[in-house]
Amino acid sequence: MSKRFPLFIAVILIMSMILGACAQATPTAAPDAEEPAAEEPAVEEPAAEEPAAEEPAAEEPAAEEPADANALPRDETLYFGGLQWNSVVCWNPYASACNNAMAIGQNDNARVPMFETPYLYNMMDGQQYPLLADGDWSWNADMTEITFKIKSAAKWSDGTPVTAEDVAYTWATHLKYETQTGVANKEYVDTIVALDPQTVVVKAKLTEDGKAFNPLQVVAYVSTNYVIQKAWTQKLEERTGGDAAKFLADTGEDVVYSGPYNK
């Protein structure tokens, strides 16, 4: 037992030496070189936006040439179908034989595309509505006079204003030349007076006791008869020399009007 123990120790020592030598001979593996971390891709900055191209300015439409008044059709044209027995003869609003139902019709349903009355009568409700007149007419206390005003905006086709004097001169002319309008109303309407450029007074014919002979006919006058320009009437009188027959037969081709349409 005692001899084996030293031997055992010697064996262990020898093995230890051998193992130590082997360990030294085996090269220690060098640690792997760290690979550089993969760089994250750089975030691309958004490209600078180019300024939006300016839209070309809208071209202004070329100035339109004035419309040819004789070119048809046009938006402003009023068409009147058919004829009244025959072709239109004249445009004279004092005449009674113009055969011109489109432009000249002085009665309860007066046509006013070219010539106008102070008021319009509505057969649906029996009321009168201002046309050339400014507001309602009014009676005086005795119901012998009707007063109304002319709109300051009312103009003749030559650009001059429609005035109370035009209304008064129209009635005086009807009486002077004994037109159909004059003959039909002279028993009811006495005189028409212009108090100022806008104010008209229609005076009724009176009975012996001082009352209007027929007040309803006086009222009817203001919505059934045209206002005709004084200046044009005087021009017509000049060229016909005061002759009633010639005055009423004149075709009135140069007539001045207040309505929206012309011949």
Contacts in CASP RR format, 6 or more apart in sequence:
PFRMAT RR
TARGET T0000
AUTHOR 0000-0000-0000
METHOD contacts of the structure
MODEL  1
MSKRFPLFIAVILIMSMILGACAQATPTAAPDAEEPAAEEPAVEEPAAEE
PAAEEPAAEEPAAEEPADANALPRDETLYFGGLQWNSVVCWNPYASACNN
AMAIGQNDNARVPMFETPYLYNMMDGQQYPLLADGDWSWNADMTEITFKI
KSAAKWSDGTPVTAEDVAYTWATHLKYETQTGVANKEYVDTIVALDPQTV
VVKAKLTEDGKAFNPLQVVAYVSTNYVIQKAWTQKLEERTGGDAAKFLAD
TGEDVVYSGPYNK
67 74 0 8 1.000
78 113 0 8 1.000
78 261 0 8 1.000
80 102 0 8 1.000
84 99 0 8 1.000
84 100 0 8 1.000
84 101 0 8 1.000
85 99 0 8 1.000
86 99 0 8 1.000
87 99 0 8 1.000
88 98 0 8 1.000
88 99 0 8 1.000
88 100 0 8 1.000
88 102 0 8 1.000
88 103 0 8 1.000
89 97 0 8 1.000
89 98 0 8 1.000
89 99 0 8 1.000
89 100 0 8 1.000
89 251 0 8 1.000
90 97 0 8 1.000
90 98 0 8 1.000
90 100 0 8 1.000
90 249 0 8 1.000
90 250 0 8 1.000
90 251 0 8 1.000
90 252 0 8 1.000
90 253 0 8 1.000
91 98 0 8 1.000
91 100 0 8 1.000
91 103 0 8 1.000
91 104 0 8 1.000
91 114 0 8 1.000
91 251 0 8 1.000
91 252 0 8 1.000
91 253 0 8 1.000
91 255 0 8 1.000
91 263 0 8 1.000
92 98 0 8 1.000
92 236 0 8 1.000
92 248 0 8 1.000
92 250 0 8 1.000
92 251 0 8 1.000
92 252 0 8 1.000
92 255 0 8 1.000
93 104 0 8 1.000
93 106 0 8 1.000
93 115 0 8 1.000
93 226 0 8 1.000
93 228 0 8 1.000
93 255 0 8 1.000
94 173 0 8 1.000
94 174 0 8 1.000
94 177 0 8 1.000
94 179 0 8 1.000
94 228 0 8 1.000
94 233 0 8 1.000
94 236 0 8 1.000
94 247 0 8 1.000
94 248 0 8 1.000
95 104 0 8 1.000
95 248 0 8 1.000
95 249 0 8 1.000
95 250 0 8 1.000
96 179 0 8 1.000
96 180 0 8 1.000
96 248 0 8 1.000
97 248 0 8 1.000
98 104 0 8 1.000
101 111 0 8 1.000
102 111 0 8 1.000
102 113 0 8 1.000
103 111 0 8 1.000
103 113 0 8 1.000
103 114 0 8 1.000
103 115 0 8 1.000
103 261 0 8 1.000
103 263 0 8 1.000
104 111 0 8 1.000
104 114 0 8 1.000
104 115 0 8 1.000
105 111 0 8 1.000
106 117 0 8 1.000
106 181 0 8 1.000
106 224 0 8 1.000
106 225 0 8 1.000
106 226 0 8 1.000
107 224 0 8 1.000
108 121 0 8 1.000
108 123 0 8 1.000
108 220 0 8 1.000
108 223 0 8 1.000
108 224 0 8 1.000
109 121 0 8 1.000
109 123 0 8 1.000
110 117 0 8 1.000
110 120 0 8 1.000
110 121 0 8 1.000
110 223 0 8 1.000
110 224 0 8 1.000
110 225 0 8 1.000
110 226 0 8 1.000
112 120 0 8 1.000
112 131 0 8 1.000
112 259 0 8 1.000
113 259 0 8 1.000
113 260 0 8 1.000
113 261 0 8 1.000
114 257 0 8 1.000
114 259 0 8 1.000
114 261 0 8 1.000
114 262 0 8 1.000
114 263 0 8 1.000
115 226 0 8 1.000
115 227 0 8 1.000
115 228 0 8 1.000
115 257 0 8 1.000
115 258 0 8 1.000
115 259 0 8 1.000
116 131 0 8 1.000
116 132 0 8 1.000
116 154 0 8 1.000
116 226 0 8 1.000
116 227 0 8 1.000
116 257 0 8 1.000
116 258 0 8 1.000
116 259 0 8 1.000
117 131 0 8 1.000
117 132 0 8 1.000
117 222 0 8 1.000
117 223 0 8 1.000
117 224 0 8 1.000
117 225 0 8 1.000
117 226 0 8 1.000
117 227 0 8 1.000
118 130 0 8 1.000
118 131 0 8 1.000
118 132 0 8 1.000
118 133 0 8 1.000
118 137 0 8 1.000
118 148 0 8 1.000
118 150 0 8 1.000
118 167 0 8 1.000
118 200 0 8 1.000
118 222 0 8 1.000
118 223 0 8 1.000
118 227 0 8 1.000
119 128 0 8 1.000
119 129 0 8 1.000
119 130 0 8 1.000
119 131 0 8 1.000
119 133 0 8 1.000
119 137 0 8 1.000
119 148 0 8 1.000
119 222 0 8 1.000
119 223 0 8 1.000
120 128 0 8 1.000
120 129 0 8 1.000
120 130 0 8 1.000
120 131 0 8 1.000
120 223 0 8 1.000
121 127 0 8 1.000
121 128 0 8 1.000
121 220 0 8 1.000
121 223 0 8 1.000
121 224 0 8 1.000
122 128 0 8 1.000
122 129 0 8 1.000
128 137 0 8 1.000
128 219 0 8 1.000
128 222 0 8 1.000
128 223 0 8 1.000
130 136 0 8 1.000
130 151 0 8 1.000
132 150 0 8 1.000
132 151 0 8 1.000
132 154 0 8 1.000
132 162 0 8 1.000
132 227 0 8 1.000
132 258 0 8 1.000
133 148 0 8 1.000
133 149 0 8 1.000
133 150 0 8 1.000
133 151 0 8 1.000
133 222 0 8 1.000
134 148 0 8 1.000
134 149 0 8 1.000
134 150 0 8 1.000
134 151 0 8 1.000
134 152 0 8 1.000
134 198 0 8 1.000
135 148 0 8 1.000
135 149 0 8 1.000
136 148 0 8 1.000
137 146 0 8 1.000
137 147 0 8 1.000
137 148 0 8 1.000
137 219 0 8 1.000
137 222 0 8 1.000
138 146 0 8 1.000
138 147 0 8 1.000
138 148 0 8 1.000
139 145 0 8 1.000
139 146 0 8 1.000
139 215 0 8 1.000
140 147 0 8 1.000
142 210 0 8 1.000
142 211 0 8 1.000
143 204 0 8 1.000
143 211 0 8 1.000
143 212 0 8 1.000
143 215 0 8 1.000
144 203 0 8 1.000
144 204 0 8 1.000
144 206 0 8 1.000
144 210 0 8 1.000
144 211 0 8 1.000
144 212 0 8 1.000
145 201 0 8 1.000
145 202 0 8 1.000
145 203 0 8 1.000
145 204 0 8 1.000
146 201 0 8 1.000
146 202 0 8 1.000
146 204 0 8 1.000
146 218 0 8 1.000
146 219 0 8 1.000
146 222 0 8 1.000
147 195 0 8 1.000
147 199 0 8 1.000
147 200 0 8 1.000
147 201 0 8 1.000
147 202 0 8 1.000
148 199 0 8 1.000
148 200 0 8 1.000
148 202 0 8 1.000
148 222 0 8 1.000
149 164 0 8 1.000
149 198 0 8 1.000
149 199 0 8 1.000
149 200 0 8 1.000
150 162 0 8 1.000
150 163 0 8 1.000
150 164 0 8 1.000
150 167 0 8 1.000
150 197 0 8 1.000
150 198 0 8 1.000
150 199 0 8 1.000
150 200 0 8 1.000
151 162 0 8 1.000
152 161 0 8 1.000
152 198 0 8 1.000
154 161 0 8 1.000
154 162 0 8 1.000
154 258 0 8 1.000
155 161 0 8 1.000
155 162 0 8 1.000
155 258 0 8 1.000
156 162 0 8 1.000
156 229 0 8 1.000
156 256 0 8 1.000
156 257 0 8 1.000
156 258 0 8 1.000
157 256 0 8 1.000
157 257 0 8 1.000
157 258 0 8 1.000
157 259 0 8 1.000
157 262 0 8 1.000
158 256 0 8 1.000
160 229 0 8 1.000
160 231 0 8 1.000
161 197 0 8 1.000
162 227 0 8 1.000
162 229 0 8 1.000
162 258 0 8 1.000
163 194 0 8 1.000
163 197 0 8 1.000
163 198 0 8 1.000
163 230 0 8 1.000
164 194 0 8 1.000
164 195 0 8 1.000
164 196 0 8 1.000
164 197 0 8 1.000
164 198 0 8 1.000
164 199 0 8 1.000
164 200 0 8 1.000
165 194 0 8 1.000
165 197 0 8 1.000
165 230 0 8 1.000
166 227 0 8 1.000
166 228 0 8 1.000
166 229 0 8 1.000
166 230 0 8 1.000
167 192 0 8 1.000
167 194 0 8 1.000
167 200 0 8 1.000
167 227 0 8 1.000
168 191 0 8 1.000
168 192 0 8 1.000
168 193 0 8 1.000
168 194 0 8 1.000
168 200 0 8 1.000
169 228 0 8 1.000
169 230 0 8 1.000
169 233 0 8 1.000
170 192 0 8 1.000
170 225 0 8 1.000
170 226 0 8 1.000
170 227 0 8 1.000
170 228 0 8 1.000
170 230 0 8 1.000
170 233 0 8 1.000
171 182 0 8 1.000
171 189 0 8 1.000
171 191 0 8 1.000
171 192 0 8 1.000
172 192 0 8 1.000
173 179 0 8 1.000
173 228 0 8 1.000
173 233 0 8 1.000
173 237 0 8 1.000
174 181 0 8 1.000
174 182 0 8 1.000
174 185 0 8 1.000
174 225 0 8 1.000
175 182 0 8 1.000
175 186 0 8 1.000
177 244 0 8 1.000
177 247 0 8 1.000
177 248 0 8 1.000
178 244 0 8 1.000
179 248 0 8 1.000
181 225 0 8 1.000
185 217 0 8 1.000
185 221 0 8 1.000
185 225 0 8 1.000
186 205 0 8 1.000
187 205 0 8 1.000
187 213 0 8 1.000
187 214 0 8 1.000
187 217 0 8 1.000
188 204 0 8 1.000
188 205 0 8 1.000
188 212 0 8 1.000
188 213 0 8 1.000
188 214 0 8 1.000
188 217 0 8 1.000
188 218 0 8 1.000
188 221 0 8 1.000
189 202 0 8 1.000
189 203 0 8 1.000
189 204 0 8 1.000
189 205 0 8 1.000
189 217 0 8 1.000
189 218 0 8 1.000
189 221 0 8 1.000
190 203 0 8 1.000
190 204 0 8 1.000
190 205 0 8 1.000
190 206 0 8 1.000
191 203 0 8 1.000
192 200 0 8 1.000
192 201 0 8 1.000
192 202 0 8 1.000
192 203 0 8 1.000
193 200 0 8 1.000
193 201 0 8 1.000
193 203 0 8 1.000
194 200 0 8 1.000
194 201 0 8 1.000
195 201 0 8 1.000
202 218 0 8 1.000
202 221 0 8 1.000
202 222 0 8 1.000
204 212 0 8 1.000
204 213 0 8 1.000
204 214 0 8 1.000
204 215 0 8 1.000
204 218 0 8 1.000
205 212 0 8 1.000
205 213 0 8 1.000
205 214 0 8 1.000
206 212 0 8 1.000
206 213 0 8 1.000
207 213 0 8 1.000
212 218 0 8 1.000
227 258 0 8 1.000
229 256 0 8 1.000
229 258 0 8 1.000
231 256 0 8 1.000
232 254 0 8 1.000
232 255 0 8 1.000
232 256 0 8 1.000
235 254 0 8 1.000
236 247 0 8 1.000
236 250 0 8 1.000
236 252 0 8 1.000
237 247 0 8 1.000
239 250 0 8 1.000
240 246 0 8 1.000
240 247 0 8 1.000
240 250 0 8 1.000
241 247 0 8 1.000
255 263 0 8 1.000
END
